[in-house]
């Protein structure tokens, strides 16, 4: 039993990388076509989600949250950290244009600025070790200078791999040895500025990456045997992981720093374990746990959570796995995937989806079975998939059971849709053709692209100009 216990702790930590008060969502836009911000706001309000975490600070996007009562966390991408670290004046100007500009009466309720995104991941090989903390300091200093420091706090979304416990339990937790000094400085900065520690915890990743990880330990329904550490019983990976952070903070003399879970969720496609059934199980247990407001053994009480994520993103990097494009609780077009009970009271209903979604025409691009040069199929499929999204046909995916022709059609159609149904994107040397009959097969969806937000905005702008022009003529 001892070796099993050690295995559990190792698996829990090695890869670790709202509907109710305290629950928010992440909204990312790495997709070929995205829902307009006004639609996203409608979805959040309809589902009583009052917090959103963004990955940038695009002014056009942020302005749509004005007067909504939705708390907003702005994001600074990792590739901008150097600018903020090296130039305080740049940070001041950014705060003026991207924070202060939104804080008028009835404006945007900005609560946090997320400096970077998991900048200390081992996969980055130390690329952001020298810029992240100075950037954090300059952003908070700029917020303070603008008179906003008491209301708006700068923090850093960290992956759970910044701390570890070796082969032991949470009681032996500490920050990763290669960044320990830096993490201690950052945590003390949070303590001095009353800012939170933002951590992303993913039970799915531990399960995905290690075939020996105990499946039941990834969920919250108590179907696994409890593991004891220093007199405390743990029945799920999340509690053990977060308590390891609690111990790490204590060792850094940062007890009392508030912890916020910046990302937590379960993917629904692209992987053997990434499916709707397991996602539904995960969220069901998670919402019940959240409803208790009991936190974890070492961090009892209320915890703020941000689900990852609101919608699927079909252009995210799939280096970690094909599941990366399927974290949304809603599909790419804002349709809910499965019923859930965000109150944790056991009354599951379908979340309220996006309204008035504008799709492209009912057209699909499929294999032309009568094409002559079939020898070009492999290279054509490879080209289509490398420039679109074929993750649903991967092993364990929702379209994994398609036959050979179906796989080809799926690849062609995804390329066609993600390129706005451009006729030239459904040629492939005569191997493809456009049809008006829905190409979906059983539970495998052949999606239709969304009307470009840019096009819609352009049309609105033109109409406004024309209206203004005609009004001008009437005054002559």
C-alpha positions in Angstrom: 0.0 0.0 0.0 2.9 2.4 0.7 4.1 2.3 -2.8 0.6 2.9 -4.1 0.3 5.9 -1.9 3.6 7.4 -3.1 2.5 6.8 -6.7 -0.7 8.7 -6.1 1.0 11.8 -4.7 3.6 11.7 -7.5 0.9 11.5 -10.2 -1.2 14.2 -8.7 1.5 16.8 -8.7 4.0 15.9 -11.5 1.6 16.9 -14.3 -0.7 19.4 -12.7 0.2 21.6 -14.7 -19.9 30.6 -12.6 -23.8 30.0 -11.8 -22.9 30.5 -8.1 -21.0 33.1 -6.3 -17.3 32.7 -6.7 -17.6 31.0 -10.0 -16.2 32.5 -13.2 -15.1 31.3 -16.6 -12.2 31.7 -18.9 -13.0 33.0 -22.4 -10.3 32.5 -25.0 -10.4 33.5 -28.7 -7.9 31.2 -30.4 -10.5 30.1 -33.0 -11.0 30.6 -36.7 -14.3 32.4 -36.0 -15.4 33.5 -32.6 -18.7 34.6 -31.2 -18.9 38.4 -30.8 -18.4 39.8 -27.3 -22.0 40.9 -27.1 -23.1 37.3 -27.5 -20.6 36.2 -24.8 -21.9 38.8 -22.4 -25.4 37.5 -23.1 -24.4 33.9 -22.4 -22.7 34.9 -19.1 -25.7 36.9 -17.9 -28.2 34.3 -18.9 -26.3 31.7 -16.9 -25.7 34.0 -14.0 -21.9 33.9 -14.4 -20.5 37.1 -12.9 -16.8 36.7 -13.5 -14.7 36.4 -16.7 -11.0 35.9 -17.2 -9.6 37.1 -20.5 -6.2 36.4 -22.0 -5.6 39.9 -23.4 -6.9 43.4 -22.9 -8.3 44.2 -26.4 -10.2 47.5 -25.9 -12.9 46.5 -28.4 -13.6 43.3 -26.5 -13.4 44.7 -23.0 -15.8 47.6 -23.6 -18.7 45.2 -24.1 -18.6 44.3 -20.4 -19.4 47.9 -19.4 -22.5 48.2 -17.2 -23.0 44.4 -17.1 -21.9 43.8 -13.4 -19.5 41.1 -14.6 -16.1 41.2 -12.9 -13.3 41.2 -15.5 -9.7 39.9 -15.2 -7.6 41.4 -18.0 -4.6 39.4 -19.4 -1.1 40.2 -20.5 0.4 37.6 -22.9 3.8 36.2 -22.1 5.3 37.7 -25.3 4.6 41.2 -23.8 6.2 40.6 -20.4 9.6 42.0 -21.5 8.1 45.4 -22.4 6.4 45.7 -19.0 9.5 44.5 -17.2 11.9 46.9 -18.8 9.8 50.1 -19.1 7.7 51.4 -16.2 6.4 54.2 -18.4 5.1 51.6 -20.8 3.2 50.0 -17.9 1.8 53.4 -16.9 0.6 54.1 -20.4 -1.0 50.6 -20.6 -2.9 51.1 -17.4 -4.1 54.5 -18.6 -5.4 53.1 -22.0 -6.5 49.6 -21.0 -7.7 50.0 -17.4 -8.5 53.6 -16.4 -10.2 54.2 -19.7 -12.9 51.7 -18.8 -13.5 52.9 -15.3 -16.1 55.6 -15.8 -19.5 55.6 -14.2 -21.3 52.5 -15.5 -18.1 51.2 -17.0 -16.2 47.9 -16.7 -15.7 46.3 -13.3 -12.0 45.3 -13.7 -10.9 43.3 -10.7 -7.5 41.8 -11.6 -4.7 42.0 -14.2 -3.2 38.6 -15.0 0.5 39.2 -15.8 1.5 36.4 -18.2 0.0 32.9 -18.4 1.7 30.0 -16.7 5.1 31.7 -17.5 7.2 29.2 -15.4 6.1 26.0 -17.1 9.0 23.7 -17.5 8.2 23.5 -21.2 9.2 27.1 -21.6 12.8 26.4 -20.5 13.1 29.5 -18.3 12.2 31.9 -21.1 10.2 34.2 -18.8 12.1 33.8 -15.5 13.8 37.2 -15.7 10.8 39.2 -17.0 7.7 38.0 -15.1 8.4 39.4 -11.6 9.6 42.8 -12.8 6.5 43.0 -15.1 4.3 42.2 -12.2 5.9 44.9 -10.0 5.6 47.5 -12.7 2.0 46.8 -13.4 1.0 46.9 -9.8 3.1 50.1 -9.3 1.3 51.7 -12.3 -2.1 50.7 -10.9 -1.1 52.2 -7.5 0.1 55.4 -9.3 -3.3 55.7 -11.0 -5.1 55.4 -7.7 -6.4 52.0 -8.5 -4.2 49.8 -6.4 -6.7 49.2 -3.6 -9.4 48.0 -6.0 -7.4 46.2 -8.8 -4.6 43.7 -8.1 -2.0 42.3 -10.4 -1.3 38.6 -10.2 0.3 35.7 -12.2 -1.7 32.7 -13.4 0.6 29.8 -12.5 0.4 26.2 -13.5 0.4 23.8 -10.5 3.9 22.5 -11.6 5.5 25.5 -9.8 5.2 23.4 -6.6 5.8 19.8 -5.8 6.0 17.3 -3.0 8.3 14.6 -4.4 7.0 11.2 -3.6 5.2 12.4 -0.5 1.9 14.0 0.2 0.9 17.7 0.6 2.6 18.0 4.0 5.9 17.8 2.2 5.0 20.4 -0.4 7.3 23.2 -1.5 8.0 25.4 -4.5 10.0 23.8 -7.3 13.7 23.9 -6.4 14.8 25.7 -9.6 12.4 28.6 -9.0 12.0 28.5 -5.2 13.7 31.8 -4.5 11.8 33.6 -7.2 8.4 32.2 -6.1 9.1 33.2 -2.6 9.7 36.8 -3.7 6.5 36.8 -5.8 4.4 35.4 -2.9 5.7 38.0 -0.5 4.9 40.6 -3.1 1.4 39.3 -3.2 1.2 39.4 0.6 2.5 42.9 0.8 0.0 44.1 -1.9 -3.0 42.0 -0.7 -3.0 40.3 -4.1 -4.1 36.6 -4.7 -2.1 33.6 -5.8 -3.7 32.4 -9.0 -3.3 28.7 -9.7 -4.5 26.4 -12.5 -5.3 22.8 -11.5 -6.2 20.1 -13.9 -7.0 16.5 -12.6 -7.5 15.5 -16.3 -3.9 16.1 -17.2 -2.6 13.8 -14.6 -5.0 11.1 -15.8 -4.1 11.8 -19.5 -0.3 11.7 -19.0 0.1 8.7 -16.7 -1.5 5.4 -17.4 -1.0 4.4 -13.7 -2.9 7.4 -12.3 -6.0 6.1 -10.4 -9.0 7.2 -12.5 -11.3 7.7 -9.5 -8.9 10.1 -7.9 -9.5 12.6 -10.6 -13.2 13.1 -9.6 -15.1 14.4 -6.6 -17.7 11.6 -6.1 -15.8 9.7 -3.4 -15.6 6.5 -5.3 -11.9 6.0 -4.5 -10.3 4.8 -1.3 -9.0 7.7 0.8 -5.3 8.3 1.1 -3.9 9.7 4.3 -1.2 12.2 4.8 -0.1 13.6 8.1 -3.4 12.6 9.6 -5.6 14.1 6.8 -7.6 11.9 4.4 -7.7 12.8 0.7 -10.2 11.4 -1.8 -9.4 13.5 -4.8 -6.5 15.0 -6.7 -7.7 18.6 -6.5 -7.7 18.8 -2.7 -4.3 17.2 -2.4 -2.9 19.5 -5.1 -4.2 22.7 -3.6 -3.1 21.8 -0.1 0.4 21.2 -1.5 0.3 24.9 -2.5 -0.9 25.9 0.9 2.1 24.2 2.5 4.4 25.7 -0.1 3.1 29.2 0.7 3.5 28.6 4.4 7.2 27.6 3.9 7.7 30.8 2.0 6.3 32.8 4.9 3.2 33.7 2.9 0.5 32.1 4.9 -2.7 34.1 4.5 -2.2 34.9 0.8 -5.6 34.3 -0.8 -5.7 31.5 -3.4 -7.9 31.7 -6.5 -8.2 28.7 -8.9 -7.7 30.4 -12.2 -8.5 27.4 -14.4 -10.2 24.1 -13.7 -12.2 21.9 -16.1 -12.4 18.8 -18.3 -12.3 18.5 -22.1 -15.0 16.8 -24.1 -13.2 15.5 -27.2 -9.9 14.6 -28.8 -8.8 12.0 -26.2 -9.8 8.7 -24.8 -10.6 10.4 -21.4 -11.7 13.6 -23.0 -15.4 13.0 -23.6 -18.8 14.3 -22.5 -19.4 11.4 -20.1 -16.4 12.0 -18.0 -16.7 15.8 -18.3 -20.3 15.6 -17.0 -19.1 13.4 -14.1 -16.3 15.8 -13.3 -18.4 18.9 -13.3 -21.2 17.2 -11.3 -18.9 16.4 -8.5 -17.1 19.7 -8.7 -20.3 21.8 -8.5 -21.5 19.8 -5.5 -18.1 20.4 -3.8 -18.2 24.1 -4.6 -21.7 24.4 -3.2 -20.5 23.2 0.2 -18.0 26.2 0.4 -15.8 24.0 2.5 -12.6 24.4 0.4 -9.9 21.8 1.2 -8.6 20.3 4.5 -5.8 22.9 4.7 -7.7 25.8 3.0 -11.2 25.6 4.4 -13.9 28.0 3.4 -14.8 29.9 0.3 -12.7 29.6 -2.9 -13.1 31.5 -6.1 -13.0 29.3 -9.3 -12.7 30.1 -13.0 -13.9 27.2 -15.3 -11.8 26.4 -18.3 -13.4 27.2 -20.4 -16.5 28.9 -21.9 -16.2 27.8 -25.5 -14.0 25.5 -27.6 -11.1 27.0 -29.5 -10.1 25.3 -32.7 -6.8 27.0 -33.2 -5.2 26.3 -29.9 -1.8 24.5 -29.9 -2.3 20.7 -29.7 1.3 20.0 -28.6 -0.1 18.9 -25.1 -2.8 16.9 -26.9 -5.8 17.1 -29.2 -8.0 17.7 -26.3 -6.7 21.3 -26.0 -9.3 22.5 -28.5 -12.2 21.0 -26.6 -12.2 22.5 -23.1 -15.4 24.5 -23.5 -18.6 23.8 -21.6 -20.2 25.2 -24.8 -19.3 24.3 -28.4 -17.6 26.7 -30.8 -21.0 28.2 -31.7 -22.2 28.6 -28.1 -24.4 25.5 -27.9 -24.2 23.7 -24.6 -22.7 20.2 -24.6 -24.4 18.5 -21.6 -26.8 19.3 -18.7 -25.2 20.5 -15.5 -26.2 21.8 -12.1 -24.0 24.8 -11.3 -25.7 25.2 -8.0 -24.6 21.8 -6.8 -28.1 20.9 -5.6 -28.7 18.0 -8.0 -31.1 19.7 -10.4 -29.4 19.4 -13.8 -30.5 21.5 -16.7 -29.0 22.5 -20.0 -27.0 25.8 -19.7 -28.5 28.6 -21.8 -26.7 28.8 -25.1 -25.8 31.7 -27.4 -28.7 33.5 -29.1 -29.0 34.7 -32.6 -25.8 33.0 -33.8 -25.0 33.8 -37.4 -23.8 30.8 -39.4 -22.4 30.6 -42.8 -24.5 28.9 -45.5 -25.7 25.3 -45.2 -22.8 24.0 -47.3 -20.3 21.3 -46.6 -17.1 20.3 -48.4 -16.7 16.5 -48.8 -14.7 13.9 -50.8 -15.5 13.7 -54.5 -15.6 9.9 -54.8 -15.4 10.2 -58.6 -12.2 12.1 -58.6 -9.5 10.7 -60.9 -6.2 11.6 -59.1 -6.9 9.7 -55.8 -3.1 9.4 -55.3 -3.1 12.9 -54.0 -5.5 12.1 -51.1 -2.9 11.6 -48.4 -1.1 14.9 -49.0 -4.4 16.8 -49.4 -5.7 15.4 -46.1 -2.5 16.3 -44.4 -2.6 19.8 -45.8 -6.2 20.3 -44.7 -5.7 19.0 -41.2 -2.4 21.0 -40.6 -4.3 24.2 -41.4 -7.6 23.5 -39.7 -8.8 21.2 -36.9 -9.1 17.4 -37.2 -8.8 16.6 -33.5 -12.2 15.0 -33.3 -11.1 12.1 -35.5 -8.2 11.3 -33.2 -8.2 8.1 -31.1 -11.0 8.5 -28.6 -12.5 11.4 -30.4 -16.2 11.9 -31.3 -15.5 11.2 -35.0 -12.9 8.5 -34.5 -15.3 5.8 -35.9 -15.6 7.4 -39.4 -14.5 5.2 -42.3 -11.7 6.3 -44.7 -14.0 8.4 -46.9 -15.5 10.0 -43.8 -12.1 11.0 -42.5 -11.2 12.6 -45.7 -14.5 14.5 -45.9 -14.1 15.6 -42.3 -10.7 17.1 -43.0 -11.8 18.8 -46.2 -14.9 20.3 -44.5 -13.0 21.7 -41.5 -10.6 23.4 -43.8 -13.5 24.7 -45.9 -15.4 26.0 -42.8 -12.4 27.5 -41.1 -11.6 29.4 -44.3 -15.1 31.0 -44.3 -16.5 28.6 -47.0 -14.2 30.2 -49.6 -14.9 28.2 -52.8 -11.2 27.9 -53.5 -10.8 26.1 -50.1 -12.8 23.1 -51.4 -10.9 22.2 -54.5 -7.9 19.9 -53.5 -7.0 19.1 -57.1 -10.6 18.0 -57.9 -10.8 15.7 -54.9 -13.4 17.7 -53.1 -16.9 19.0 -53.8 -19.4 21.3 -52.1 -22.7 19.8 -51.1 -25.9 21.1 -49.4 -26.8 18.0 -47.6 -25.6 17.8 -44.0 -22.5 15.7 -44.0 -22.6 14.8 -40.2 -22.5 11.1 -39.4 -24.4 9.9 -36.3 -22.8 11.6 -33.3 -19.9 13.1 -35.4 -20.7 16.7 -36.2 -19.5 18.3 -39.4 -19.7 21.9 -38.2 -20.7 24.9 -40.2 -18.5 28.0 -39.8 -19.7 31.2 -38.1 -20.2 34.5 -39.9 -17.1 36.6 -39.3 -17.5 39.1 -36.5 -15.4 41.5 -38.5 -17.8 41.3 -41.5 -20.8 42.0 -39.3 -19.1 44.9 -37.7 -18.1 46.2 -41.1 -21.6 46.1 -42.3 -22.9 47.9 -39.2 -20.3 50.6 -39.7 -21.3 51.1 -43.3 -24.9 51.3 -42.4 -24.2 53.9 -39.8 -22.2 55.9 -42.3 -25.0 55.7 -44.8 -27.6 56.7 -42.2 -25.5 59.7 -41.2 -24.9 60.7 -44.8 -28.6 60.7 -45.6 -29.4 62.7 -42.4 -26.8 65.1 -43.5 -28.5 65.5 -46.9 -31.8 66.2 -45.3 -30.2 69.2 -43.5 -29.0 70.8 -46.8 
